């Protein structure tokens, strides 16, 4: 489940490094920034390919329009900012990108309360919900460096993926490696990390790290759960969820996002459409409340989805 040789790394850092690599292989890849290239790590591409790097400034709406124009002209643009800022320009994303079916790669970094001290104004907590709602839009959230690198290659070169706009959600904080070197990202599919019984524990992005910690705590208590990583939030693997529902009595979802509109909602929709019965779904994440400043691990504890809080919730619920 993990690669002991790899070190923790933020998915924004992995993105920046891989983007600079794919730029050398794919000449149509271009990058637009909104004055945050040091934070999003797109500066790594800009230093290597300055002729394909466009600094738009603090004008995200203009950047979105520029990205759409580049995509419709045959380029593969990655447009970058904090998740809360770029998806906050929703009208431009809706009309210029999604409605126009422009193959823009919208990269939102600094996702969730995990960013810590910067506080709510910087925390993307509704971004997945917004992007999932848009027809034509693909939505991805990798959980570690290896998965991020494979996602960037996929978004830069896959012929079918390039036909669609896509949203990529990335972390500020470092994440421990979950996958080994043999991992292969499969678009639109659940990634089952461990097989257990009775309980399925599903996470996405930074939530996977907390789920891994909870898995270890639960195993020490004699409860081995099925552990699932969800890198693709749209198109969503509803059939995979129904398979889990057939084999388990409880499904828990964990996400550094509002519990409405994100992973938990996608699972609930799949279960409702599949007319499942006898399976209890518990959604863990940020409830109907604004984020706040604090250390990331402290906020995960306070908001109830640290590894310890997840394990406690499962043990209380399962009995």
ZAMARGU-4260 file (C-alpha; in steps of 0.2 Angstrom, whole numbers, plus 5000, padded with zeros to 4 digits):
<rodrens>
0) 5000/5000/5000 | 5015/5012/5002 | 5032/5015/4995 | 5045/5016/5010 | 5058/5023/4998
5) 5047/5039/4994 | 5046/5054/5005 | 5030/5064/5010 | 5027/5078/4997 | 5012/5089/4993
10) 5002/5086/4978 | 5005/5104/4972 | 5024/5100/4972 | 5022/5084/4963 | 5011/5093/4950
15) 5024/5107/4947 | 5038/5094/4945 | 5028/5083/4933 | 5021/5098/4923 | 5039/5103/4919
20) 5043/5085/4913 | 5027/5084/4902 | 5031/5101/4895 | 5046/5093/4887 | 5036/5079/4879
25) 5021/5088/4874 | 5024/5104/4865 | 5005/5109/4865 | 5005/5110/4884 | 5004/5129/4890
30) 5002/5136/4907 | 4993/5152/4913 | 4995/5159/4931 | 4986/5171/4942 | 5001/5178/4951
35) 5003/5163/4962 | 5016/5153/4953 | 5027/5150/4968 | 5013/5143/4978 | 5005/5132/4964
40) 5023/5127/4959 | 5019/5131/4941 | 5034/5142/4941 | 5044/5126/4938 | 5036/5125/4921
45) 5038/5143/4918 | 5057/5143/4921 | 5059/5129/4909 | 5047/5135/4895 | 5045/5153/4897
50) 5038/5155/4880 | 5023/5144/4885 | 5020/5152/4902 | 5008/5166/4903 | 5007/5177/4919
55) 4990/5184/4919 | 4991/5193/4936 | 4977/5194/4949 | 4964/5192/4936 | 4957/5174/4937
60) 4942/5178/4926 | 4954/5184/4913 | 4965/5169/4915 | 4950/5157/4913 | 4945/5166/4897
65) 4963/5165/4890 | 4964/5147/4895 | 4948/5143/4885 | 4954/5152/4870 | 4970/5143/4870
70) 4961/5126/4872 | 4950/5130/4857 | 4965/5135/4847 | 4973/5117/4849 | 4983/5119/4865
75) 4982/5110/4881 | 4982/5124/4894 | 4984/5121/4913 | 4977/5137/4922 | 4983/5138/4940
80) 4977/5146/4956 | 4971/5142/4973 | 4955/5131/4972 | 4944/5144/4981 | 4950/5158/4969
85) 4949/5149/4952 | 4932/5140/4956 | 4926/5156/4963 | 4925/5163/4946 | 4911/5151/4942
90) 4902/5160/4929 | 4918/5161/4918 | 4921/5142/4921 | 4903/5138/4917 | 4902/5148/4901
95) 4919/5150/4894 | 4925/5132/4898 | 4912/5120/4902 | 4898/5126/4890 | 4911/5129/4876
100) 4918/5111/4880 | 4936/5119/4880 | 4949/5107/4886 | 4956/5118/4900 | 4965/5110/4914
105) 4959/5120/4929 | 4972/5117/4943 | 4966/5122/4961 | 4979/5121/4974 | 4978/5124/4993
110) 4962/5113/4995 | 4953/5112/5011 | 4956/5116/5030 | 4972/5106/5028 | 4981/5122/5022
115) 4980/5128/5041 | 4985/5146/5046 | 4979/5155/5031 | 4961/5153/5036 | 4944/5152/5028
120) 4947/5165/5014 | 4960/5154/5007 | 4952/5137/5009 | 4943/5128/4995 | 4929/5119/5003
125) 4915/5120/4990 | 4926/5118/4974 | 4922/5100/4971 | 4904/5103/4973 | 4904/5117/4960
130) 4914/5108/4947 | 4905/5091/4949 | 4889/5101/4944 | 4895/5106/4927 | 4892/5096/4912
135) 4907/5090/4902 | 4919/5094/4917 | 4930/5080/4924 | 4935/5081/4942 | 4951/5073/4950
140) 4959/5073/4967 | 4975/5063/4969 | 4981/5057/4986 | 5000/5056/4984 | 5015/5060/4973
145) 5014/5045/4961 | 4995/5047/4958 | 4998/5065/4954 | 5012/5062/4942 | 5001/5049/4933
150) 4986/5061/4932 | 4996/5075/4925 | 5003/5064/4911 | 4985/5058/4908 | 4978/5076/4907
155) 4992/5082/4896 | 4992/5067/4883 | 4976/5056/4883 | 4966/5060/4867 | 4949/5057/4875
160) 4953/5067/4891 | 4959/5082/4881 | 4942/5083/4873 | 4935/5088/4891 | 4938/5102/4903
165) 4945/5095/4919 | 4947/5101/4937 | 4962/5095/4947 | 4962/5098/4966 | 4979/5098/4975
170) 4986/5100/4993 | 4997/5113/5001 | 5003/5101/5015 | 5014/5086/5012 | 5006/5069/5010
175) 5014/5052/5015 | 5015/5040/5000 | 5001/5028/4998 | 5005/5019/4982 | 5020/5009/4977
180) 5030/5011/4961 | 5019/4998/4953 | 5003/5008/4954 | 4993/5012/4939 | 4980/5026/4939
185) 4964/5021/4931 | 4953/5035/4926 | 4935/5034/4933 | 4939/5019/4944 | 4940/5016/4963
190) 4957/5011/4969 | 4955/4998/4983 | 4970/4998/4994 | 4965/4985/5007 | 4952/4972/5007
195) 4942/4969/5023 | 4925/4965/5029 | 4909/4974/5036 | 4916/4992/5034 | 4922/5001/5018
200) 4932/5017/5022 | 4933/5028/5007 | 4944/5044/5006 | 4950/5056/4992 | 4965/5067/4992
205) 4972/5072/5009 | 4957/5062/5017 | 4966/5046/5011 | 4981/5049/5022 | 4969/5050/5037
210) 4960/5035/5032 | 4976/5025/5031 | 4980/5031/5049 | 4963/5025/5054 | 4965/5009/5046
215) 4980/5005/5056 | 4971/5010/5072 | 4956/4999/5068 | 4967/4985/5064 | 4975/4986/5081
220) 4958/4984/5088 | 4954/4969/5078 | 4944/4977/5064 | 4950/4976/5047 | 4941/4987/5035
225) 4941/4989/5016 | 4951/5004/5012 | 4947/5014/4996 | 4955/5029/4987 | 4944/5039/4976
230) 4955/5049/4964 | 4941/5052/4951 | 4926/5061/4957 | 4918/5064/4940 | 4915/5053/4930
235) 4911/5043/4946 | 4913/5025/4948 | 4895/5021/4954 | 4896/5003/4950 | 4912/5001/4961
240) 4902/5009/4975 | 4887/4997/4972 | 4900/4983/4973 | 4906/4989/4990 | 4888/4991/4996
245) 4884/4973/4992 | 4899/4967/5002 | 4898/4978/5017 | 4886/4984/5030 | 4894/5001/5033
250) 4902/5014/5021 | 4911/5029/5028 | 4918/5043/5017 | 4931/5055/5022 | 4935/5072/5013
255) 4943/5089/5017 | 4928/5097/5009 | 4910/5101/5013 | 4901/5085/5016 | 4888/5091/5003
260) 4893/5090/4985 | 4909/5081/4986 | 4914/5062/4989 | 4900/5059/5002 | 4887/5065/4991
265) 4893/5056/4975 | 4893/5040/4986 | 4875/5044/4992 | 4869/5047/4974 | 4876/5031/4968
270) 4868/5021/4982 | 4851/5030/4980 | 4851/5027/4961 | 4856/5008/4964 | 4842/5006/4976
275) 4854/4999/4990 | 4846/4994/5006 | 4853/4988/5023 | 4869/4998/5021 | 4873/5013/5032
280) 4882/5028/5025 | 4892/5040/5036 | 4899/5055/5028 | 4914/5064/5037 | 4921/5080/5032
285) 4918/5099/5035 | 4900/5101/5040 | 4889/5117/5037 | 4902/5129/5044 | 4916/5140/5039
290) 4934/5135/5041 | 4946/5144/5052 | 4965/5147/5056 | 4975/5134/5064 | 4988/5120/5061
295) 4981/5108/5048 | 4982/5092/5060 | 4973/5102/5074 | 4959/5107/5062 | 4957/5089/5056
300) 4955/5084/5074 | 4943/5099/5078 | 4932/5096/5063 | 4932/5077/5066 | 4941/5068/5052
305) 4958/5065/5059 | 4964/5047/5059 | 4959/5045/5077 | 4942/5053/5075 | 4938/5042/5060
310) 4943/5027/5070 | 4933/5032/5085 | 4918/5036/5074 | 4918/5019/5065 | 4920/5010/5082
315) 4905/5019/5089 | 4895/5016/5074 | 4899/4998/5071 | 4898/4994/5089
</rodrens>
